Amino acid sequence: MKMVALKAEFQRELIIYRRYLFSSLSDLALTILMFMGIFWGSNSISKGIIGQSLSALIIGFTLWTTIQNTVSMLGSNTMNNAKSGILQQLYLMPISSEKLFFNRSMVNITISLGQSIIVCLALMLFTGQWINFTIRIIWPIIFSLVTLFGLGYLIISLVLKFKRIGSFLAICQYLYLGILLTQFEKAGVLIKDMANLLPLVPMVSWMRMIISGSAYNFKYYLSFSAFNSIFWLLLGLFIFEKVNKAVKKQGSLSFY
């Protein structure tokens, strides 16, 4: 049943992308144009932690695109489902809500990775900055995917509890854009350690240093990335379990 439901989620998303291809392509074009605006304006930033490396900008922006297409879209889709009454129908399916949202997260992350690869290739083409990816980058990518699952469950929990969180999602998107474009690996020890507790930050720093060929402490970033991914995954699952039980008991799945 689980594999059938997962396959159905993939088919649903592919049908939506195919039927609304113009909108999907427009979203990709808008994302690329946003980066080019940052790229053209980054010449005015000559000092500080932000934007000293074009490769760092590309990696940070590409990962922000992945977050936007996974966590934010998952929250928006859940809000729309709750508003239209589809969410209540989904809860009546012969599959648990935990498995339902796991499948949706899996589909969103997979499709978003494909979109992010396209965006990354386009940015490298337009900027002329080609990045040499190595096999070592697989470690921070795996930890990043685990963290995205946790963030997805947190956003779903907020939707189930508060229903309308569109403005909150927009604030988080652009706040996190600044965080991911900031090279905390070049900051002081205290700031770097505190920043590495934020979702995805140690993995992003790790990726940038691998790509730039900079020397780094492997054990330091491995331990922080592992802690970061496990912490946010467990936190997301814990809060989702609490909120999910509460809304079922209260019968408050739909909009007020």
PLY file of the C-alpha trace (Angstrom):
ply
format ascii 1.0
element vertex 256
property float x
property float y
property float z
element edge 255
property int vertex1
property int vertex2
end_header
0.00 0.00 0.00
2.84 2.37 0.88
4.58 1.94 -2.50
1.27 2.34 -4.33
0.56 5.60 -2.47
4.09 6.86 -3.16
3.76 6.06 -6.86
0.39 7.84 -6.94
1.98 10.97 -5.41
4.70 10.97 -8.06
2.14 10.55 -10.84
0.01 13.38 -9.45
2.93 15.80 -9.33
4.11 14.89 -12.83
0.60 15.38 -14.21
0.40 18.82 -12.56
3.78 19.85 -13.99
2.82 18.61 -17.46
-0.56 20.34 -17.48
0.85 23.61 -16.12
4.18 23.50 -17.92
4.19 27.22 -18.72
3.80 28.12 -15.05
6.54 25.68 -14.03
8.97 27.08 -16.59
8.10 30.63 -15.52
8.92 29.78 -11.90
12.33 28.43 -12.94
13.02 31.53 -15.04
12.03 33.81 -12.15
14.36 31.96 -9.78
17.29 32.33 -12.20
16.55 36.03 -12.73
16.51 36.57 -8.97
20.01 35.15 -8.69
21.27 37.19 -11.62
19.99 40.28 -9.81
21.99 39.27 -6.73
25.00 38.49 -8.94
24.90 41.86 -10.69
24.47 43.70 -7.40
27.12 41.69 -5.54
29.91 43.77 -7.09
29.05 46.48 -4.56
29.85 44.05 -1.71
33.59 43.92 -1.54
34.14 43.18 2.14
32.58 41.08 4.89
31.38 37.52 5.04
28.77 37.73 2.27
29.37 37.11 -1.39
33.14 36.93 -1.68
32.97 33.77 -3.81
30.75 33.34 -6.84
30.75 29.57 -6.34
29.56 30.12 -2.77
26.73 32.32 -4.03
25.66 29.70 -6.57
25.67 26.87 -4.01
23.81 28.93 -1.41
21.18 30.11 -3.85
20.70 26.63 -5.33
20.11 25.18 -1.87
17.69 27.99 -1.10
15.81 27.01 -4.26
15.59 23.45 -2.94
14.19 24.67 0.39
11.71 26.91 -1.37
10.48 24.11 -3.62
10.23 21.54 -0.82
9.35 23.02 2.53
7.48 26.14 1.34
5.58 24.35 -1.44
4.69 21.53 0.94
3.24 24.07 3.35
1.35 25.91 0.60
-0.10 22.70 -0.83
-1.23 21.56 2.61
-2.92 24.93 3.20
-4.74 24.69 -0.13
-5.82 21.13 0.64
-7.18 22.17 4.04
-9.03 25.13 2.51
-10.66 23.07 -0.25
-11.55 20.11 1.97
-9.16 17.70 0.25
-7.10 17.30 3.42
-10.05 15.84 5.31
-10.59 13.35 2.49
-6.91 12.37 2.54
-7.19 11.59 6.25
-9.94 9.09 5.40
-7.65 7.11 3.10
-6.47 3.61 4.20
-3.00 5.03 4.92
-1.80 6.83 8.03
-1.26 10.57 7.96
2.40 9.98 8.88
2.92 7.88 5.74
0.86 10.30 3.67
3.07 13.29 4.49
6.22 11.18 4.27
5.26 10.31 0.69
4.54 13.93 -0.12
7.86 15.03 1.36
9.69 12.34 -0.61
8.06 13.44 -3.86
8.63 17.14 -3.21
12.30 16.63 -2.36
12.92 14.42 -5.40
11.29 16.82 -7.84
12.89 19.83 -6.17
16.33 18.26 -6.49
15.74 17.94 -10.23
14.67 21.59 -10.43
17.67 22.70 -8.36
20.07 20.86 -10.66
18.54 22.69 -13.63
18.84 26.03 -11.82
22.46 25.31 -10.83
23.41 24.40 -14.41
21.71 27.54 -15.72
23.50 29.75 -13.19
26.88 28.25 -14.06
26.14 28.78 -17.75
25.07 32.41 -17.39
27.86 33.38 -14.97
30.59 31.32 -16.63
31.55 29.92 -13.21
31.68 26.12 -13.61
31.85 24.21 -10.34
33.78 20.95 -10.05
31.72 18.62 -7.87
33.54 15.76 -6.11
32.28 12.54 -4.54
32.92 13.97 -1.06
29.96 16.31 -1.47
27.59 13.35 -1.09
27.92 13.51 2.72
26.55 17.04 3.24
23.88 16.36 0.60
22.60 13.30 2.49
22.51 15.21 5.78
20.71 18.09 4.02
17.98 15.78 2.72
17.39 14.39 6.21
17.09 17.93 7.58
14.60 18.84 4.85
12.35 15.99 5.97
12.36 17.42 9.49
11.63 20.94 8.27
8.81 19.58 6.13
7.12 18.00 9.15
7.53 21.25 11.11
5.83 23.29 8.38
3.01 20.75 8.06
2.50 20.94 11.83
2.20 24.73 11.64
-0.37 24.44 8.85
-2.43 21.89 10.76
-2.35 24.07 13.88
-2.66 27.63 12.55
-4.13 27.02 9.04
-2.93 30.27 7.44
0.87 30.68 7.51
1.50 32.14 4.06
3.13 35.33 5.38
5.27 33.31 7.79
6.49 31.12 4.92
7.40 34.19 2.86
9.36 35.69 5.76
11.22 32.41 6.34
12.09 32.06 2.64
13.89 35.38 2.35
15.37 35.24 5.84
16.92 31.91 4.97
18.17 33.22 1.64
20.38 35.64 3.56
21.50 32.88 5.94
22.48 30.50 3.14
24.39 33.19 1.26
26.35 34.06 4.38
29.69 32.25 4.62
29.67 31.41 8.32
32.71 29.18 7.83
34.74 32.38 7.63
33.30 33.82 10.83
34.66 33.56 14.38
34.44 30.33 16.35
31.49 31.38 18.53
29.39 32.72 15.64
30.23 29.68 13.52
29.23 27.23 16.27
25.95 29.04 16.93
25.13 29.30 13.22
25.77 25.58 12.74
22.78 24.87 14.98
20.48 26.44 12.38
18.94 24.02 9.84
21.29 23.18 6.92
23.97 25.75 7.81
26.84 23.31 8.57
26.05 21.28 5.44
26.04 24.39 3.24
29.38 25.57 4.69
30.80 22.09 4.20
29.71 22.01 0.53
31.22 25.42 -0.16
34.59 24.43 1.29
34.65 21.15 -0.64
33.89 22.95 -3.90
36.39 25.76 -3.28
39.07 23.30 -2.21
39.53 25.04 1.14
41.07 23.23 4.09
38.52 22.27 6.77
38.09 20.07 9.84
36.30 16.95 8.57
35.29 15.69 12.03
33.96 19.12 13.00
31.60 19.43 10.05
30.66 15.74 10.08
29.63 15.92 13.74
27.76 19.22 13.39
25.98 18.06 10.21
24.95 14.74 11.78
23.68 16.49 14.92
21.89 19.15 12.86
20.06 16.66 10.64
19.09 14.27 13.45
17.96 17.09 15.76
15.70 18.79 13.22
14.30 15.49 11.97
13.40 14.30 15.47
12.03 17.73 16.40
9.87 17.79 13.27
8.54 14.27 13.87
7.86 14.98 17.56
5.92 18.20 16.94
4.03 16.67 14.02
2.96 13.70 16.16
1.65 16.01 18.89
-0.17 18.39 16.54
-1.53 15.57 14.36
-3.15 13.86 17.35
-4.53 17.17 18.63
-6.24 18.18 15.36
-7.73 14.70 14.97
-9.12 14.80 18.49
-10.45 18.34 18.06
-11.77 17.71 14.54
-10.06 20.89 13.29
-8.47 19.74 10.05
-10.38 22.21 7.92
-10.13 26.01 7.90
-12.09 27.75 10.64
0 1
1 2
2 3
3 4
4 5
5 6
6 7
7 8
8 9
9 10
10 11
11 12
12 13
13 14
14 15
15 16
16 17
17 18
18 19
19 20
20 21
21 22
22 23
23 24
24 25
25 26
26 27
27 28
28 29
29 30
30 31
31 32
32 33
33 34
34 35
35 36
36 37
37 38
38 39
39 40
40 41
41 42
42 43
43 44
44 45
45 46
46 47
47 48
48 49
49 50
50 51
51 52
52 53
53 54
54 55
55 56
56 57
57 58
58 59
59 60
60 61
61 62
62 63
63 64
64 65
65 66
66 67
67 68
68 69
69 70
70 71
71 72
72 73
73 74
74 75
75 76
76 77
77 78
78 79
79 80
80 81
81 82
82 83
83 84
84 85
85 86
86 87
87 88
88 89
89 90
90 91
91 92
92 93
93 94
94 95
95 96
96 97
97 98
98 99
99 100
100 101
101 102
102 103
103 104
104 105
105 106
106 107
107 108
108 109
109 110
110 111
111 112
112 113
113 114
114 115
115 116
116 117
117 118
118 119
119 120
120 121
121 122
122 123
123 124
124 125
125 126
126 127
127 128
128 129
129 130
130 131
131 132
132 133
133 134
134 135
135 136
136 137
137 138
138 139
139 140
140 141
141 142
142 143
143 144
144 145
145 146
146 147
147 148
148 149
149 150
150 151
151 152
152 153
153 154
154 155
155 156
156 157
157 158
158 159
159 160
160 161
161 162
162 163
163 164
164 165
165 166
166 167
167 168
168 169
169 170
170 171
171 172
172 173
173 174
174 175
175 176
176 177
177 178
178 179
179 180
180 181
181 182
182 183
183 184
184 185
185 186
186 187
187 188
188 189
189 190
190 191
191 192
192 193
193 194
194 195
195 196
196 197
197 198
198 199
199 200
200 201
201 202
202 203
203 204
204 205
205 206
206 207
207 208
208 209
209 210
210 211
211 212
212 213
213 214
214 215
215 216
216 217
217 218
218 219
219 220
220 221
221 222
222 223
223 224
224 225
225 226
226 227
227 228
228 229
229 230
230 231
231 232
232 233
233 234
234 235
235 236
236 237
237 238
238 239
239 240
240 241
241 242
242 243
243 244
244 245
245 246
246 247
247 248
248 249
249 250
250 251
251 252
252 253
253 254
254 255
